[in-house]
Amino acid sequence: MTRTDQRDVVAAVAARAIDGFTSGYGEQPAGAWAAPGRVNLIGEHTDYNDGFVLPFALPQQTVVAVTPRPEPLWTVWSEQSGERIDLDLADVAEPGRVTGWGAYVAGVVWALRDAGFDVPGARLAIASDVPLGAGLSSSAALESAVLTALADLGGLDLPVDDRPALAQRAENVYAGMPCGIMDQSASIRCRDGHALFLDCRSLAVEQIPFDVDAAGLAVLVVDSRAPHRHVTGEYAARRAACEAAARALGVPALRDVPADGLDETLARLDDPVVRRRVRHVVTENRRVLETVALLRAGRVREIGPLLTASHASMRDDFEITVPEVDTAVEAALTAGAYGARMTGGGFGGCVLALIDANRSEPVTAAVKNAYTAQNFTTPHTFTATPSPGAHRHT
Ligand code: GLA
């Protein structure tokens, strides 16, 4: 996808949000703000361990058309659900009052108000191209679009670098999902043509050039369409195991466990399952750093084996993959991908494969054939170009 195509994709979603706004509220919106979904190139389940991640923003975006209003009320229409909801002060005073997609909007208003910001009331209309429930951070895209719009419209003194933590609070506290800070950081801080190297402890970022087109490569994304199985519970269990292991090892977070001498460190833990969880996090952090070093040196193709090793670690040590994603990874590798791995929280979701730009069709066909052979639902595929983070569209 070229830069022009990307802009066309966003313009099409924005047109739907603006049309929905105009027909629903009988006036033009004051503006439209866009925020993307993400894929994570590498660094999985490292964010809540104070470690490193390397996501990039997708061309698929969520757009919110907004007009402020004087009273503290937020009326929100969503194209995807076809619903229109009203949020009043009581809804945004206490986490959990609103459930479903509205929780992400109410959660952002709550988090901003809880941080002491004077959030303007508003009418909002939302349209999105970010696939729902596919592990591509559709909820972070929604939170980030709403937060960026309300911060801009209200003239809030809220630096961009501080915004992901507020969007994360909306998700953690209001919506009740104990995620780390990667997805909201990706949606807000990513840049066109770059992957975002984020230190989840210091929140320092470095924009790493990731121009796959120029390298003659492409990132193929396979939405496994595997039914999500107990995602929130399993995610919370992994997070709890990591935090317990850090306490047992006497470190603030697993980020502080050195990769050198890992076997001796692991020997201090009794439970073999916890040992595997720790090994995943420690080796995954090292793989992120190695990937960043290769990308800085322009050696894009060579990151392939690190991606594949990351997958093996998620499958065998962190135990968060499912047969559908393992099948997609194996089929892509057999069809010539340089590397492939599941991306996102796990238990379904998407796989990414680094391939030669002209190999998209045969690799896709190989994955689809492998799915047919196993009677899995046909996967969706697309190629992903690193795209801009949250911004004002019009
Ligand atoms: C989900 C969470 C993120 C991160 C990933 C796993 O996407 O929202 O915070 O933990 O899983 O890397």
Residues whose N, C-alpha, C, O or C-beta is under 5 A from the ligand:
A	BS01	GLA	G43 E44 H45 T46 D47 C179 G180 I181 M182 D183 G344 G345
